[in-house]
């Protein structure tokens, strides 16, 4: 019967992960759907671009908890249900996959950074703390959440293999890291192009207004027209001040 309990735990974790709290919190607080602006990613970073820090913090906490809680429950009750470390790792992976492809939201999910952090903290608090510290350092220096997530995802696998080796937790850590980098592929292109939004940048920000165009059809036309007008007025005044020369016969 342990395999039935394992399947039930994995399915339950996926369903919990499918709760897209970015959308749920935004709707509850009367904000725009985070899938409709910014990168279109239903996560805490895009919710922050709506201008509501409270909504972003709530989204971040709830997304992390939906990765943390299923793993902790599997660890606490797994022994009596016959769940081993491999099943616990798969429970964490299922919660993460649920965030990426949520069954309740037409399989349109986020990138899973907060949920992955919750899973890592539950599987191995030291691994989770080291990965979070990596994210914070990169984000503080470069102000790009996507870059911080990509670097932290790569280092999570490195930390696991270097310090703890090929434990069953690697069954969750490695796939989550690969999927995280893959989900950030559009962000990687934007980073290379220099168009990626920085942390805290509101939706629609970063676009400068077009320069004023004068009647001549080029920037600064207003100043050009003013200068032309003044010059024309001065020239016109001098013409009126001179008497026309009489013709000699």
C-alpha positions as a Markdown table, in Angstrom:
| # | Residue | x | y | z |
|---|---|---|---|---|
| 1 | Unk | 0.0 | 0.0 | 0.0 |
| 2 | Unk | 3.0 | 2.3 | 0.3 |
| 3 | Unk | 3.0 | 2.9 | -3.4 |
| 4 | Unk | -0.6 | 4.1 | -3.3 |
| 5 | Unk | 0.4 | 6.5 | -0.5 |
| 6 | Unk | 3.3 | 7.7 | -2.6 |
| 7 | Unk | 1.1 | 8.4 | -5.6 |
| 8 | Unk | -1.5 | 10.2 | -3.5 |
| 9 | Unk | 1.2 | 12.4 | -1.9 |
| 10 | Unk | 2.7 | 13.3 | -5.3 |
| 11 | Unk | -0.7 | 14.1 | -6.8 |
| 12 | Unk | -1.7 | 16.1 | -3.8 |
| 13 | Unk | 1.6 | 18.1 | -4.0 |
| 14 | Unk | 1.0 | 18.8 | -7.6 |
| 15 | Unk | -2.5 | 20.1 | -6.9 |
| 16 | Unk | -1.2 | 22.4 | -4.1 |
| 17 | Unk | 1.4 | 23.7 | -6.5 |
| 18 | Unk | -1.2 | 24.4 | -9.1 |
| 19 | Unk | -2.7 | 27.2 | -6.9 |
| 20 | Unk | -1.4 | 30.3 | -8.7 |
| 21 | Unk | -1.2 | 32.7 | -5.8 |
| 22 | Unk | -0.1 | 35.6 | -8.0 |
| 23 | Unk | -3.4 | 35.5 | -9.8 |
| 24 | Unk | -5.4 | 34.7 | -6.6 |
| 25 | Unk | -3.9 | 37.5 | -4.6 |
| 26 | Unk | -4.1 | 40.0 | -7.4 |
| 27 | Unk | -7.8 | 39.3 | -7.8 |
| 28 | Unk | -8.4 | 39.5 | -4.1 |
| 29 | Unk | -6.7 | 42.9 | -3.9 |
| 30 | Unk | -8.4 | 44.3 | -7.0 |
| 31 | Unk | -5.2 | 44.4 | -9.1 |
| 32 | Unk | -4.7 | 43.5 | -12.7 |
| 33 | Unk | -4.0 | 39.9 | -13.7 |
| 34 | Unk | -0.2 | 39.6 | -13.6 |
| 35 | Unk | -0.3 | 37.6 | -16.8 |
| 36 | Unk | -1.4 | 40.7 | -18.6 |
| 37 | Unk | 1.6 | 42.9 | -18.1 |
| 38 | Unk | 5.4 | 42.8 | -17.6 |
| 39 | Unk | 6.8 | 39.5 | -18.6 |
| 40 | Unk | 3.4 | 37.8 | -18.3 |
| 41 | Unk | 4.7 | 35.6 | -15.5 |
| 42 | Unk | 2.3 | 35.0 | -12.6 |
| 43 | Unk | 4.9 | 35.4 | -9.9 |
| 44 | Unk | 5.9 | 37.8 | -7.1 |
| 45 | Unk | 8.2 | 39.8 | -9.4 |
| 46 | Unk | 5.5 | 40.8 | -11.8 |
| 47 | Unk | 3.0 | 41.4 | -9.0 |
| 48 | Unk | 5.5 | 43.9 | -7.6 |
| 49 | Unk | 5.5 | 45.7 | -10.9 |
| 50 | Unk | 1.8 | 46.5 | -10.3 |
| 51 | Unk | 3.0 | 48.8 | -7.6 |
| 52 | Unk | 1.6 | 46.8 | -4.6 |
| 53 | Unk | 4.4 | 45.6 | -2.3 |
| 54 | Unk | 1.9 | 43.9 | 0.0 |
| 55 | Unk | 0.5 | 41.8 | -2.9 |
| 56 | Unk | 4.0 | 40.9 | -4.0 |
| 57 | Unk | 5.1 | 39.9 | -0.5 |
| 58 | Unk | 1.9 | 37.8 | 0.0 |
| 59 | Unk | 2.5 | 36.1 | -3.4 |
| 60 | Unk | 6.1 | 35.4 | -2.5 |
| 61 | Unk | 5.2 | 33.9 | 0.9 |
| 62 | Unk | 2.3 | 31.7 | -0.4 |
| 63 | Unk | 4.3 | 30.5 | -3.4 |
| 64 | Unk | 7.2 | 29.5 | -1.2 |
| 65 | Unk | 4.8 | 27.8 | 1.3 |
| 66 | Unk | 3.1 | 25.7 | -1.4 |
| 67 | Unk | 6.6 | 24.2 | -2.1 |
| 68 | Unk | 7.5 | 23.9 | 1.6 |
| 69 | Unk | 4.4 | 22.5 | 3.2 |
| 70 | Unk | 3.9 | 19.4 | 1.0 |
| 71 | Unk | 7.5 | 18.3 | 1.6 |
| 72 | Unk | 7.4 | 18.9 | 5.3 |
| 73 | Unk | 4.2 | 16.9 | 5.6 |
| 74 | Unk | 5.8 | 14.1 | 3.6 |
| 75 | Unk | 8.8 | 14.1 | 5.9 |
| 76 | Unk | 6.6 | 14.2 | 9.1 |
| 77 | Unk | 4.1 | 11.6 | 8.1 |
| 78 | Unk | 6.1 | 9.7 | 5.5 |
| 79 | Unk | 7.6 | 7.1 | 7.8 |
| 80 | Unk | 4.3 | 5.8 | 9.1 |
| 81 | Unk | 3.0 | 5.6 | 5.5 |
| 82 | Unk | 6.1 | 3.9 | 4.1 |
| 83 | Unk | 7.3 | 6.9 | 2.1 |
| 84 | Unk | 11.1 | 7.0 | 1.6 |
| 85 | Unk | 13.4 | 9.9 | 0.8 |
| 86 | Unk | 12.9 | 9.4 | -3.0 |
| 87 | Unk | 9.2 | 9.9 | -2.6 |
| 88 | Unk | 9.7 | 13.0 | -0.5 |
| 89 | Unk | 12.0 | 14.4 | -3.3 |
| 90 | Unk | 9.3 | 13.6 | -5.9 |
| 91 | Unk | 6.7 | 15.3 | -3.7 |
| 92 | Unk | 8.8 | 18.5 | -3.8 |
| 93 | Unk | 9.3 | 18.2 | -7.6 |
| 94 | Unk | 5.5 | 17.7 | -8.1 |
| 95 | Unk | 4.7 | 20.9 | -6.2 |
| 96 | Unk | 7.2 | 22.8 | -8.3 |
| 97 | Unk | 5.8 | 21.3 | -11.6 |
| 98 | Unk | 2.3 | 22.3 | -10.4 |
| 99 | Unk | 3.4 | 25.9 | -10.2 |
| 100 | Unk | 4.8 | 25.8 | -13.8 |
| 101 | Unk | 1.8 | 24.0 | -15.3 |
| 102 | Unk | -1.2 | 24.6 | -12.9 |
| 103 | Unk | -4.2 | 22.5 | -13.7 |
| 104 | Unk | -6.5 | 25.1 | -12.3 |
| 105 | Unk | -5.2 | 27.9 | -14.5 |
| 106 | Unk | -5.1 | 26.3 | -17.9 |
| 107 | Unk | -1.5 | 25.1 | -17.3 |
| 108 | Unk | -0.2 | 28.7 | -17.6 |
| 109 | Unk | 2.1 | 29.1 | -14.6 |
| 110 | Unk | 5.1 | 31.0 | -13.5 |
| 111 | Unk | 8.8 | 30.3 | -13.4 |
| 112 | Unk | 8.7 | 28.7 | -9.9 |
| 113 | Unk | 11.5 | 30.5 | -8.2 |
| 114 | Unk | 9.7 | 31.0 | -4.8 |
| 115 | Unk | 8.2 | 27.5 | -4.9 |
| 116 | Unk | 11.6 | 26.0 | -5.6 |
| 117 | Unk | 13.1 | 27.9 | -2.7 |
| 118 | Unk | 10.3 | 26.5 | -0.5 |
| 119 | Unk | 11.1 | 22.9 | -1.6 |
| 120 | Unk | 14.8 | 23.3 | -1.0 |
| 121 | Unk | 14.3 | 24.8 | 2.5 |
| 122 | Unk | 12.1 | 21.8 | 3.4 |
| 123 | Unk | 14.4 | 19.1 | 1.8 |
| 124 | Unk | 17.6 | 20.6 | 3.2 |
| 125 | Unk | 17.5 | 23.9 | 5.1 |
| 126 | Unk | 21.2 | 24.5 | 4.6 |
| 127 | Unk | 21.0 | 23.9 | 0.9 |
| 128 | Unk | 17.9 | 26.3 | 0.8 |
| 129 | Unk | 19.7 | 28.9 | 2.8 |
| 130 | Unk | 22.8 | 28.8 | 0.6 |
| 131 | Unk | 20.8 | 29.0 | -2.6 |
| 132 | Unk | 18.7 | 31.9 | -1.2 |
| 133 | Unk | 21.9 | 33.7 | -0.2 |
| 134 | Unk | 23.2 | 33.3 | -3.8 |
| 135 | Unk | 20.0 | 34.8 | -5.1 |
| 136 | Unk | 20.2 | 37.8 | -2.7 |
| 137 | Unk | 23.8 | 38.6 | -3.6 |
| 138 | Unk | 23.3 | 38.5 | -7.3 |
| 139 | Unk | 20.1 | 40.5 | -7.1 |
| 140 | Unk | 21.6 | 43.1 | -4.8 |
| 141 | Unk | 24.5 | 43.7 | -7.2 |
| 142 | Unk | 22.8 | 43.5 | -10.6 |
| 143 | Unk | 19.1 | 44.3 | -9.7 |
| 144 | Unk | 17.8 | 41.6 | -12.1 |
| 145 | Unk | 15.6 | 38.9 | -10.5 |
| 146 | Unk | 15.9 | 36.7 | -13.5 |
| 147 | Unk | 19.7 | 36.7 | -13.5 |
| 148 | Unk | 19.7 | 36.0 | -9.8 |
| 149 | Unk | 17.3 | 33.1 | -10.3 |
| 150 | Unk | 19.4 | 31.6 | -13.1 |
| 151 | Unk | 22.6 | 31.8 | -11.1 |
| 152 | Unk | 21.0 | 30.5 | -7.9 |
| 153 | Unk | 19.5 | 27.5 | -9.8 |
| 154 | Unk | 22.9 | 26.5 | -11.2 |
| 155 | Unk | 24.6 | 26.8 | -7.8 |
| 156 | Unk | 21.9 | 24.8 | -6.1 |
| 157 | Unk | 23.0 | 21.7 | -8.0 |
| 158 | Unk | 26.7 | 22.6 | -7.4 |
| 159 | Unk | 26.1 | 22.9 | -3.7 |
| 160 | Unk | 24.1 | 19.6 | -3.5 |
| 161 | Unk | 26.8 | 17.6 | -5.3 |
| 162 | Unk | 29.8 | 19.3 | -3.6 |
| 163 | Unk | 28.5 | 19.2 | 0.0 |
| 164 | Unk | 25.9 | 16.4 | 0.2 |
| 165 | Unk | 26.6 | 14.3 | -2.8 |
| 166 | Unk | 24.1 | 12.4 | -5.0 |
| 167 | Unk | 21.4 | 12.0 | -2.3 |
| 168 | Unk | 17.7 | 11.3 | -3.3 |
| 169 | Unk | 17.1 | 15.1 | -2.9 |
| 170 | Unk | 19.1 | 15.5 | -6.1 |
| 171 | Unk | 16.0 | 14.0 | -7.9 |
| 172 | Unk | 14.2 | 17.2 | -7.1 |
| 173 | Unk | 17.1 | 19.7 | -7.2 |
| 174 | Unk | 18.5 | 18.9 | -10.6 |
| 175 | Unk | 15.2 | 18.9 | -12.6 |
| 176 | Unk | 14.0 | 22.0 | -10.8 |
| 177 | Unk | 17.3 | 23.8 | -11.7 |
| 178 | Unk | 17.1 | 22.8 | -15.4 |
| 179 | Unk | 13.4 | 23.8 | -15.6 |
| 180 | Unk | 14.1 | 27.1 | -13.9 |
| 181 | Unk | 16.8 | 28.0 | -16.4 |
| 182 | Unk | 14.6 | 26.8 | -19.3 |
| 183 | Unk | 11.6 | 28.9 | -18.1 |
| 184 | Unk | 13.9 | 32.0 | -18.0 |
| 185 | Unk | 14.9 | 31.6 | -21.7 |
| 186 | Unk | 13.0 | 34.8 | -22.7 |
| 187 | Unk | 14.6 | 36.6 | -19.9 |
| 188 | Unk | 18.0 | 35.4 | -21.0 |
| 189 | Unk | 17.4 | 36.9 | -24.4 |
| 190 | Unk | 16.3 | 40.2 | -22.8 |
| 191 | Unk | 19.4 | 40.3 | -20.6 |
| 192 | Unk | 21.6 | 39.8 | -23.6 |
| 193 | Unk | 19.7 | 42.5 | -25.5 |
| 194 | Unk | 19.8 | 44.9 | -22.5 |
| 195 | Unk | 16.0 | 45.2 | -22.3 |
| 196 | Unk | 15.3 | 43.1 | -19.2 |
| 197 | Unk | 13.3 | 44.9 | -16.4 |
| 198 | Unk | 15.0 | 45.5 | -13.1 |
| 199 | Unk | 13.6 | 44.6 | -9.7 |
| 200 | Unk | 10.9 | 47.0 | -8.6 |
| 201 | Unk | 10.4 | 48.5 | -12.1 |
| 202 | Unk | 6.7 | 49.1 | -12.6 |
| 203 | Unk | 4.9 | 47.8 | -15.6 |
| 204 | Unk | 5.3 | 50.0 | -18.6 |
| 205 | Unk | 8.3 | 51.8 | -17.1 |
| 206 | Unk | 11.6 | 52.0 | -18.9 |
| 207 | Unk | 10.1 | 53.5 | -22.0 |
| 208 | Unk | 11.1 | 57.1 | -22.6 |
| 209 | Unk | 8.8 | 59.6 | -24.2 |
| 210 | Unk | 9.5 | 60.4 | -27.8 |
| 211 | Unk | 11.1 | 63.8 | -28.4 |
| 212 | Unk | 9.0 | 66.6 | -29.6 |
| 213 | Unk | 8.7 | 66.9 | -33.3 |
| 214 | Unk | 8.3 | 70.2 | -34.9 |
| 215 | Unk | 6.5 | 71.2 | -38.2 |
| 216 | Unk | 9.7 | 70.4 | -40.0 |
| 217 | Unk | 9.3 | 66.7 | -39.0 |
| 218 | Unk | 12.5 | 66.3 | -36.9 |
| 219 | Unk | 13.3 | 66.4 | -33.2 |
| 220 | Unk | 13.7 | 69.8 | -31.6 |
| 221 | Unk | 11.5 | 71.3 | -34.3 |
| 222 | Unk | 9.9 | 73.5 | -31.8 |
| 223 | Unk | 13.2 | 75.2 | -30.9 |
| 224 | Unk | 14.0 | 75.3 | -34.6 |
| 225 | Unk | 10.7 | 77.0 | -35.4 |
| 226 | Unk | 11.2 | 79.5 | -32.5 |
| 227 | Unk | 14.6 | 80.4 | -33.7 |
| 228 | Unk | 13.4 | 80.7 | -37.3 |
| 229 | Unk | 10.6 | 82.9 | -36.2 |
| 230 | Unk | 12.8 | 85.2 | -34.2 |
| 231 | Unk | 15.3 | 85.4 | -37.1 |
| 232 | Unk | 12.5 | 86.1 | -39.5 |
| 233 | Unk | 11.0 | 88.8 | -37.3 |
| 234 | Unk | 14.3 | 90.5 | -36.9 |
| 235 | Unk | 15.0 | 90.4 | -40.6 |
| 236 | Unk | 11.5 | 91.6 | -41.4 |
| 237 | Unk | 11.9 | 94.6 | -39.0 |
| 238 | Unk | 15.2 | 95.6 | -40.6 |
| 239 | Unk | 13.6 | 95.5 | -44.1 |
| 240 | Unk | 10.9 | 97.9 | -42.9 |
| 241 | Unk | 13.4 | 100.3 | -41.4 |
| 242 | Unk | 15.2 | 100.9 | -44.7 |
| 243 | Unk | 13.8 | 103.1 | -47.4 |
| 244 | Unk | 13.8 | 101.8 | -50.9 |
| 245 | Unk | 16.4 | 103.2 | -53.1 |
| 246 | Unk | 15.2 | 105.5 | -55.9 |
| 247 | Unk | 16.0 | 104.5 | -59.3 |
| 248 | Unk | 18.5 | 106.7 | -61.2 |
| 249 | Unk | 17.6 | 107.8 | -64.6 |
